Amino acid sequence: MDGAPAGWHRLAVADGFLATVGPLWWRRDGDGFAMGFRAAPQHCNPVGFCHGGMLITAADVVMGFGLGAALGTGGFVPTIGLAGDFLAPAPAGAFVAGRAEILRRGRRLGFAQCLLAADEVPVLRANGTFQLDRPADAGFSMRELFRDG
């Protein structure tokens, strides 16, 4: 299985870093959205598990997009700090997904956490601090990335 489970939409990125770590997928999830990826060979270490660096990257993307969406900034917000705890291995072929939980939003800083799960088994707990008063790309269009279809 190369894609995502039913109900997920491919994130529309053609180039840049997100294109190299993808494909990434998204879906509406209550008042926010979830993001995920299929642990393909390019995401895995030599023993067949998703590399920890890919899991941390996914958590960063999930939380950055989650805060950006909650703030209406139209895109990413820069990451100031990021920490994660690896809970279990994510095997090759698993669909790894998570949703940002916004903990606090101030004028300058935002705090979020997420839990990534591989086929519903928790694999990474992460938290991050993000700079809210300086969006990474003011011209970035989330609507373009998150189009249905």
Secondary structure as a PSIPRED ss2 file (coil, helix, strand):
# PSIPRED VFORMAT (PSIPRED V4.0)

   1 M C   1.000  0.000  0.000
   2 D C   1.000  0.000  0.000
   3 G C   1.000  0.000  0.000
   4 A C   1.000  0.000  0.000
   5 P C   1.000  0.000  0.000
   6 A C   1.000  0.000  0.000
   7 G C   1.000  0.000  0.000
   8 W C   1.000  0.000  0.000
   9 H E   0.000  0.000  1.000
  10 R E   0.000  0.000  1.000
  11 L C   1.000  0.000  0.000
  12 A C   1.000  0.000  0.000
  13 V C   1.000  0.000  0.000
  14 A C   1.000  0.000  0.000
  15 D C   1.000  0.000  0.000
  16 G C   1.000  0.000  0.000
  17 F H   0.000  1.000  0.000
  18 L H   0.000  1.000  0.000
  19 A H   0.000  1.000  0.000
  20 T H   0.000  1.000  0.000
  21 V H   0.000  1.000  0.000
  22 G C   1.000  0.000  0.000
  23 P C   1.000  0.000  0.000
  24 L C   1.000  0.000  0.000
  25 W E   0.000  0.000  1.000
  26 W E   0.000  0.000  1.000
  27 R E   0.000  0.000  1.000
  28 R E   0.000  0.000  1.000
  29 D E   0.000  0.000  1.000
  30 G C   1.000  0.000  0.000
  31 D C   1.000  0.000  0.000
  32 G E   0.000  0.000  1.000
  33 F E   0.000  0.000  1.000
  34 A E   0.000  0.000  1.000
  35 M E   0.000  0.000  1.000
  36 G E   0.000  0.000  1.000
  37 F E   0.000  0.000  1.000
  38 R E   0.000  0.000  1.000
  39 A C   1.000  0.000  0.000
  40 A C   1.000  0.000  0.000
  41 P H   0.000  1.000  0.000
  42 Q H   0.000  1.000  0.000
  43 H H   0.000  1.000  0.000
  44 C E   0.000  0.000  1.000
  45 N C   1.000  0.000  0.000
  46 P C   1.000  0.000  0.000
  47 V C   1.000  0.000  0.000
  48 G C   1.000  0.000  0.000
  49 F E   0.000  0.000  1.000
  50 C E   0.000  0.000  1.000
  51 H C   1.000  0.000  0.000
  52 G H   0.000  1.000  0.000
  53 G H   0.000  1.000  0.000
  54 M H   0.000  1.000  0.000
  55 L H   0.000  1.000  0.000
  56 I H   0.000  1.000  0.000
  57 T H   0.000  1.000  0.000
  58 A H   0.000  1.000  0.000
  59 A H   0.000  1.000  0.000
  60 D H   0.000  1.000  0.000
  61 V H   0.000  1.000  0.000
  62 V H   0.000  1.000  0.000
  63 M H   0.000  1.000  0.000
  64 G H   0.000  1.000  0.000
  65 F H   0.000  1.000  0.000
  66 G H   0.000  1.000  0.000
  67 L H   0.000  1.000  0.000
  68 G H   0.000  1.000  0.000
  69 A H   0.000  1.000  0.000
  70 A H   0.000  1.000  0.000
  71 L H   0.000  1.000  0.000
  72 G C   1.000  0.000  0.000
  73 T C   1.000  0.000  0.000
  74 G C   1.000  0.000  0.000
  75 G C   1.000  0.000  0.000
  76 F C   1.000  0.000  0.000
  77 V C   1.000  0.000  0.000
  78 P C   1.000  0.000  0.000
  79 T E   0.000  0.000  1.000
  80 I E   0.000  0.000  1.000
  81 G E   0.000  0.000  1.000
  82 L E   0.000  0.000  1.000
  83 A E   0.000  0.000  1.000
  84 G E   0.000  0.000  1.000
  85 D E   0.000  0.000  1.000
  86 F E   0.000  0.000  1.000
  87 L C   1.000  0.000  0.000
  88 A C   1.000  0.000  0.000
  89 P C   1.000  0.000  0.000
  90 A C   1.000  0.000  0.000
  91 P E   0.000  0.000  1.000
  92 A C   1.000  0.000  0.000
  93 G C   1.000  0.000  0.000
  94 A C   1.000  0.000  0.000
  95 F E   0.000  0.000  1.000
  96 V E   0.000  0.000  1.000
  97 A E   0.000  0.000  1.000
  98 G E   0.000  0.000  1.000
  99 R E   0.000  0.000  1.000
 100 A E   0.000  0.000  1.000
 101 E E   0.000  0.000  1.000
 102 I E   0.000  0.000  1.000
 103 L E   0.000  0.000  1.000
 104 R E   0.000  0.000  1.000
 105 R E   0.000  0.000  1.000
 106 G C   1.000  0.000  0.000
 107 R C   1.000  0.000  0.000
 108 R C   1.000  0.000  0.000
 109 L E   0.000  0.000  1.000
 110 G E   0.000  0.000  1.000
 111 F E   0.000  0.000  1.000
 112 A E   0.000  0.000  1.000
 113 Q E   0.000  0.000  1.000
 114 C E   0.000  0.000  1.000
 115 L E   0.000  0.000  1.000
 116 L E   0.000  0.000  1.000
 117 A E   0.000  0.000  1.000
 118 A E   0.000  0.000  1.000
 119 D C   1.000  0.000  0.000
 120 E C   1.000  0.000  0.000
 121 V E   0.000  0.000  1.000
 122 P E   0.000  0.000  1.000
 123 V E   0.000  0.000  1.000
 124 L E   0.000  0.000  1.000
 125 R E   0.000  0.000  1.000
 126 A E   0.000  0.000  1.000
 127 N E   0.000  0.000  1.000
 128 G E   0.000  0.000  1.000
 129 T E   0.000  0.000  1.000
 130 F E   0.000  0.000  1.000
 131 Q E   0.000  0.000  1.000
 132 L C   1.000  0.000  0.000
 133 D C   1.000  0.000  0.000
 134 R C   1.000  0.000  0.000
 135 P C   1.000  0.000  0.000
 136 A C   1.000  0.000  0.000
 137 D C   1.000  0.000  0.000
 138 A C   1.000  0.000  0.000
 139 G C   1.000  0.000  0.000
 140 F C   1.000  0.000  0.000
 141 S C   1.000  0.000  0.000
 142 M H   0.000  1.000  0.000
 143 R H   0.000  1.000  0.000
 144 E H   0.000  1.000  0.000
 145 L H   0.000  1.000  0.000
 146 F C   1.000  0.000  0.000
 147 R C   1.000  0.000  0.000
 148 D C   1.000  0.000  0.000
 149 G C   1.000  0.000  0.000
